[in-house]
Every structure is written in C-alpha cells, then in structure tokens.
Amino acid sequence: MADSIECPECGATMDSLDQMETEEITEIEEKPRGGIGYGQATQDLYLCRKCRKPLGVGRRGNE
C-alpha cells in the first residue's frame, strides 16, 4: 500500500490521487533571450480536496 499524503495546511489525509482535486496546467518555459512562454507539455496540479492547497505536480497520463 502506498503512503498517504497529509496536507500541511489543513491536516486532511489522502490515500490516493482520486482523493485530490486535479487541475490541468500548461508548462511554462524560459525563452533563450529572457522572459517566459508557454511550453508544449500539459501537467496535472494536485490540490487538497478540503482546502485546495497545491500538493504536487505531475505529467498528464503518468498517474
């Protein structure tokens, strides 16, 4: 069995990714001459279901 994750903000315990909120975010890249731009990759941002504090980021489809 995998380890559970405890939210440092509210103390909620989650035992799987299914117990977290997930939002799709687009990767941000640094441009060669400075500044930032949107990359090609899309990632999942995992949030606490109770207080919505960000708990981690992962590439889409790698759950």
Secondary structure, DSSP 8 states (H G I E B T S, - for coil): ----EE-TTT--EESSGGGSEEEEEEEEEE-TTSSEEEEEEEEEEEE-TTT--EEEEEETT--
